[in-house]
Amino acid sequence: MYQPHIHDYKTREVEDVKRLFSEYPVVGIVNMESLPADTLQKMKKALRSKVEFKITRKRFIELAMENMKGKQNIDQLIQKLEGIPALIFTKEAPFTLYKLLEKSKTPAAAKPGQKSPLDITIPAGPTPFTPGPMIGELGHLGIKTEVKEGKINVREDKLLVKEGEVITAKIAELLAKLSIEPMKVGINLLVTYQNGEILGKNVLYIDEEAYINNIKVAHAQAFALAQHLGIITPDTIKPLVVKTH
């Protein structure tokens, strides 16, 4: 009977993935599509002390996960392997991992066909362009201009592309001329896995400014309520004494 030959390399790769799963509490699935090799090397070097990368064939990752049936929701994790997947392993919390990867991304020029990651606005003010064909090019995109001191000026802020909209060739060309780099190049974290819990980007992203503001509002409201109810604490005692007096 024919017995298929399993290459030693394949076995080693599958076993290595399983080993890393057992050694690290947090696993992340990333999509390596469109990621330049030099950018990957820089990020791996910058994150070396906190993250271990495992880049191998998608099928090897699937085989390793299929052999870890004891892990909760591992079947659901397999379904999250998209594009050109790779794994990252860490002892950091999932939210910390997401923040680390986002901070390590670098700005990049927009290319036609890409979706804008944010609202792109051309601000009012001077441009590097002298009067000429650029006036018509800007006008075609709905940007109001005027000439001041020999340069084309944008008269008012213009929202050029909304978040999630596709960037056209003309817009990409203009952004390049204005040295506006709205894109971010880096590792795209799809999900994290810890103790059977799978968290996506929509959960992992935290608006830190909004989060801090919420804490400030909660503190102010709690302080006002404590004073209203006469609850004595080191923070409320002074204003309560003043109120009593």
Solvent accessible surface area in square Angstrom, and as a share of the most:
residue,aa,sasa,rsa
1,M,222,0.99
2,Y,178,0.68
3,Q,131,0.58
4,P,92,0.58
5,H,139,0.62
6,I,106,0.54
7,H,118,0.53
8,D,100,0.52
9,Y,105,0.40
10,K,68,0.29
11,T,64,0.37
12,R,146,0.53
13,E,25,0.11
14,V,15,0.09
15,E,89,0.40
16,D,37,0.19
17,V,0,0.00
18,K,55,0.23
19,R,101,0.37
20,L,2,0.01
21,F,7,0.03
22,S,89,0.57
23,E,89,0.40
24,Y,45,0.17
25,P,68,0.42
26,V,1,0.00
27,V,3,0.02
28,G,0,0.00
29,I,1,0.00
30,V,0,0.00
31,N,23,0.12
32,M,21,0.09
33,E,90,0.40
34,S,116,0.75
35,L,27,0.13
36,P,60,0.38
37,A,75,0.58
38,D,87,0.45
39,T,20,0.12
40,L,21,0.10
41,Q,107,0.47
42,K,142,0.60
43,M,7,0.03
44,K,62,0.26
45,K,143,0.61
46,A,77,0.60
47,L,11,0.05
48,R,170,0.62
49,S,107,0.69
50,K,97,0.41
51,V,8,0.05
52,E,63,0.28
53,F,29,0.12
54,K,23,0.10
55,I,82,0.41
56,T,20,0.12
57,R,154,0.56
58,K,83,0.35
59,R,121,0.44
60,F,10,0.04
61,I,0,0.00
62,E,33,0.15
63,L,34,0.17
64,A,0,0.00
65,M,0,0.00
66,E,62,0.28
67,N,91,0.47
68,M,19,0.08
69,K,136,0.58
70,G,85,0.82
71,K,70,0.30
72,Q,122,0.54
73,N,53,0.27
74,I,4,0.02
75,D,74,0.39
76,Q,94,0.42
77,L,1,0.00
78,I,32,0.16
79,Q,142,0.63
80,K,76,0.32
81,L,11,0.05
82,E,90,0.40
83,G,41,0.39
84,I,106,0.54
85,P,7,0.04
86,A,0,0.00
87,L,0,0.00
88,I,0,0.00
89,F,0,0.00
90,T,0,0.00
91,K,149,0.63
92,E,51,0.23
93,A,51,0.40
94,P,11,0.07
95,F,81,0.34
96,T,54,0.31
97,L,0,0.00
98,Y,24,0.09
99,K,81,0.34
100,L,38,0.19
101,L,1,0.00
102,E,51,0.23
103,K,149,0.63
104,S,28,0.18
105,K,42,0.18
106,T,71,0.41
107,P,93,0.58
108,A,22,0.17
109,A,50,0.39
110,A,11,0.09
111,K,133,0.56
112,P,83,0.52
113,G,53,0.51
114,Q,63,0.28
115,K,137,0.58
116,S,3,0.02
117,P,65,0.41
118,L,80,0.40
119,D,80,0.41
120,I,5,0.03
121,T,58,0.34
122,I,5,0.02
123,P,84,0.53
124,A,51,0.40
125,G,20,0.19
126,P,109,0.68
127,T,14,0.08
128,P,86,0.54
129,F,26,0.11
130,T,83,0.48
131,P,66,0.42
132,G,35,0.34
133,P,128,0.81
134,M,25,0.11
135,I,66,0.34
136,G,49,0.47
137,E,53,0.24
138,L,1,0.00
139,G,44,0.43
140,H,128,0.57
141,L,33,0.17
142,G,41,0.40
143,I,3,0.02
144,K,105,0.45
145,T,27,0.16
146,E,69,0.31
147,V,75,0.43
148,K,106,0.45
149,E,179,0.80
150,G,44,0.42
151,K,81,0.34
152,I,0,0.00
153,N,20,0.10
154,V,5,0.03
155,R,139,0.51
156,E,90,0.41
157,D,94,0.48
158,K,64,0.27
159,L,75,0.38
160,L,21,0.11
161,V,3,0.01
162,K,114,0.49
163,E,117,0.52
164,G,42,0.41
165,E,79,0.36
166,V,81,0.47
167,I,0,0.00
168,T,72,0.42
169,A,64,0.49
170,K,112,0.48
171,I,18,0.09
172,A,8,0.06
173,E,91,0.41
174,L,0,0.00
175,L,1,0.00
176,A,62,0.48
177,K,83,0.35
178,L,34,0.17
179,S,96,0.62
180,I,47,0.24
181,E,96,0.43
182,P,12,0.08
183,M,27,0.12
184,K,130,0.55
185,V,36,0.21
186,G,15,0.14
187,I,0,0.00
188,N,50,0.26
189,L,3,0.02
190,L,24,0.12
191,V,11,0.06
192,T,1,0.01
193,Y,10,0.04
194,Q,51,0.23
195,N,134,0.69
196,G,4,0.04
197,E,100,0.45
198,I,40,0.21
199,L,25,0.12
200,G,19,0.18
201,K,83,0.35
202,N,136,0.70
203,V,70,0.40
204,L,3,0.01
205,Y,131,0.50
206,I,78,0.39
207,D,67,0.35
208,E,86,0.38
209,E,129,0.58
210,A,45,0.35
211,Y,125,0.48
212,I,90,0.46
213,N,70,0.36
214,N,99,0.51
215,I,95,0.48
216,K,129,0.54
217,V,79,0.45
218,A,58,0.45
219,H,119,0.53
220,A,59,0.46
221,Q,119,0.53
222,A,62,0.48
223,F,65,0.27
224,A,58,0.45
225,L,103,0.51
226,A,16,0.12
227,Q,42,0.19
228,H,141,0.63
229,L,108,0.54
230,G,40,0.38
231,I,86,0.43
232,I,125,0.64
233,T,48,0.28
234,P,127,0.80
235,D,102,0.53
236,T,3,0.02
237,I,65,0.33
238,K,159,0.68
239,P,43,0.27
240,L,20,0.10
241,V,87,0.50
242,V,112,0.64
243,K,138,0.58
244,T,121,0.70
245,H,194,0.86
